[in-house]
Amino acid sequence: MVPSLVRLCAREVVGDHGSSPVWLSCVPRELYRPLLEAALEHCRPLAVGELVQRWPERTLTVGGRKKPGHCPPNRLCVQALLLAVVRGLTDRRCRLQVLDLCDLQTVNGRVEDSMGGWSLTVALCSTLLQAQAATSRGQRRDGERERKRGREVERERDDTVKRDRGVERENRDAEGGVQTEYGGDGGAQACAERVEVTVRGVRRRMELLRRSEALRQSPDVSGRSGGPACGAERDAVLVRVRTDLFVNSRSWERVRGALGLPGPLRLHCRYLRVEELPATSIRTLLGLLPPPGLLGLDVRYSSLGVAGLGLLLPHLAPFPHLHTLRLHYCNLDLHRAHAGQQEALQDMSRGLGLLTRLSRLSLTALRMPGHLRLLLSSLSQPLEVLEMPYLSLTPADLAYLSSSQHASSLRELDLSENRLVESSLPSLRRLLSQAKERLTQLSLCGCGLSDALLGALLPSLSCCRALRTLRVALNPLSREGVLMLARAAAGMASLQLLLYPSPLEEYTPGLPPTPCSSHLLDWPLTEDYRVRELTLLQIQEVLTLKGRAHDLLMTSDLLKYSTDLAVDD
């Protein structure tokens, strides 16, 4: 792509920081955005800070979905941006009211010198604390000025009273008619004059207080007060920051402290990801977030159990736009019955029923055999994305799912690591028949599919007209079974990616007769490259014969193609 003239010029301008005082004084507001983009792209943190501190628009979006190959901003640039937001709170030239940092963080730190989700969350909380501290300092300065004004008024009043008393004594000595301060007509007149002076002092103080209060409450054209925040203004929100938060046990105290303090910055969380936190801490965190902005919650590696989930789920009801819920490895295992287990499951079901807009549900390693009906039947609307790896699903669970309201609306379905037996195939075929018009992603990794089971399932898979991604890795298929899968996949016009398992012939001797997914994952492959090349050549022949050699990607690489789904807006 050929860069535009504006981008080229912006890169040259921000590259010379010594000239920034010149172009900052005369650059039009329409060029601030391309200048900031150039400063972020070419790592110019000083230019980033100066532009954001004077930002002329109400909204600034730094994150957002970028084009493939686009690198996220450098860590120094992000830190300079956040510091500039704090400085802009007292800068009359800054009009910023909404800062959007969604999708700014990188995934798993894959880009060098970039800022991940945890680091960005900590940096944002530090920014909130700095803004609150700046507000407190301004409040103290303003209070000190008020106290100085009060002392000056007191001194002025005392001087006036002393001066009037001196004049009064001189008059009395000259006339010789008054011997005491309050005796006769002269004393009464002096007393009245002193009361009048005192009243004038009190009125002056009240006038000064009313004037200072009016100055504090009257905003300028930018919507900001003329001076530092004070009084009730310490609770006023000047900039709303929209972002994704990642909180774990190490950052929990900092995040809670930052969200609980009043100040000019306010965090609005779009997607919240928490790790290693108990249900009570997650509930507290949810209570500190503004309800309208939260779209998704991702809970991982937290020992919640059935009771913890029953406690947590009702607290998601106040978030009206929540459409994504992910629960990964939350220490829930129902293979053994416990006292109060059924009541806790009922609480979980009622909590899910309160989420009226839920469309994406991901449950990983919540071993709940035979309880899928109880869990999903309370949902008021059908799900579009359902992920259930390691859920120990039974044939009864699949039978319920195939006849439920969710079957015909599913776009993405993940049944990985749920062992499929022959009695499960009728329900799975009926489920695929219900979802064939909308299903775009299907994962059956590690489901124990043999050549015979796969052959019985392929006709139903071939009917899925919208299917784009099919994952069947870690299943015990022979080379003939893999080729049978390749022929069926090549006949599906919509399919773009097939993740297939390595054939049993490519493993070293000693593999169990009916290997499970853990065996196939850990067992070494043969070092004879000719065995692996034979499979690749036969797959390529199938794709070439079907005319799909260029638009269908078939691979057995588990490391490159992850089963994790991207978060959508």
Salt bridges, closest charged atoms under 4 A:
GLU41 OE1 - ARG7 NH2 3.63
GLU50 OE2 - HIS17 NE2 3.31
GLU57 OE1 - ARG33 NH2 2.85
ASP91 OD2 - ARG93 NH2 2.87
ASP100 OD2 - ARG242 NH1 3.59
ASP103 OD2 - ARG65 NE 3.75
ASP103 OD1 - ARG270 NH2 3.03
ASP142 OD1 - ARG145 NH2 3.21
ASP142 OD2 - ARG216 NH1 3.82
GLU144 OE1 - ARG147 NH2 2.63
GLU144 OE2 - ARG151 NH2 3.62
GLU146 OE2 - ARG149 NH1 3.26
GLU146 OE2 - ARG216 NH1 3.87
GLU154 OE1 - ARG157 NH2 2.76
GLU154 OE2 - ARG205 NH1 2.94
ASP158 OD1 - ARG157 NH2 3.63
GLU168 OE2 - ARG172 NH1 2.61
GLU181 OE2 - ARG194 NH1 3.93
GLU196 OE2 - ARG200 NH1 3.54
GLU207 OE1 - ARG204 NH1 3.88
GLU207 OE2 - ARG211 NH2 2.89
GLU213 OE1 - ARG216 NH2 2.01
ASP220 OD2 - ARG92 NH1 2.93
ASP244 OD2 - ARG270 NH2 2.84
GLU253 OE1 - ARG256 NH2 2.63
GLU275 OE2 - ARG273 NH2 2.59
ASP298 OD2 - ARG300 NH2 2.96
ASP298 OD1 - HIS328 NE2 3.98
ASP333 OD1 - HIS335 ND1 2.67
ASP347 OD1 - ARG350 NH2 2.31
GLU384 OE1 - ARG411 NE 3.17
GLU412 OE1 - ARG360 NH2 3.92
GLU412 OE2 - ARG411 NH1 3.99
GLU437 OE2 - ARG465 NH1 2.38
GLU480 OE2 - ARG487 NH2 3.16
ASP528 OD1 - ARG530 NE 3.17
ASP551 OD1 - ARG548 NE 2.93
ASP568 OD2 - ARG360 NH1 3.47
ASP569 OD1 - ARG270 NH1 2.43
